[in-house]
Amino acid sequence: MKVVVKKKGEAIPVAISTEFIKLQDAMKLANAVGSGGEAKVLILDEQVQVNGEKCTMRGKKLRPGDSFAFSGQEYRIIQA
């Protein structure tokens, strides 16, 4: 996995090689959570935003250009 150095307030890129990725899988890929169970709880507790809006759908499809955020950190989906 490529190490990315980011500036404060900048979104962390999450590279995918497919057309889309499901939200909970994107959270795991970004190492933002330790497990799918942890992602599920955060999403269902309305602690995750997708493109600036609260999202409670674990299977929400994210495509390059979409972003998700929680706990003050933003992640942006990019094409690998």
Secondary structure, 3 states (H helix, E strand, C coil): CCCCCCCCCCCEEEEECCCCEEHHHHHHHCCCCCCHHHHHHHHHCCCCEECCEECCCCCCEECCCCEEEECCEEEEEEEC
